[in-house]
Structure formats: structure tokens, C-alpha cells
Amino acid sequence: MSAMTTAILLVGWCVLLVLSWPVALALLILAPLIWLLGLPFRLLGLIVDAVFALLRAVLMLPARLLGHRP
């Protein structure tokens, strides 16, 4: 995450803290839990991407053996 994104998130959270402190505190507590719940889906996406890359490599193997370069 870049420094600018971090600064924008911090300022946004401070504004939320001023406007509605219970929501800001709930967000502070629930954000790591939401990140943990999303982790398996990110891993699943990585696996699906790897499977498609493998399928593409297998399907393009005959062309590469015949000398075609992408």
C-alpha cells in the first residue's frame, strides 16, 4: 500500500471518528476479521489463476515445439 493511500485511509477514519465514533471503533475491530474471512477467497483466486496458466501452457506446447514464439 502506498503512503498516499495510507494517509487517505487515516484521514477518512479520523473523519468517521469525529462523525460517528461507535462506527469508527467497530470498523477498527472488524477490519482484521473481514480481512481474515477474505483470505481463503484470495488464495482460491491464486489457485484458479495458476490452473489457467497451466492449461494455457499445455495447450500452447505444440505450437511452441513447432517454433512459434508468442
Buried (B, 14 or more C-beta within 10 A) or exposed (E): EEEEEEEEEEEEBEEBBEEEEEEBEEBEEEEEEEEEEEEEEEEEEEEEEEEEEEEEEEEEEEEEEEEEEE
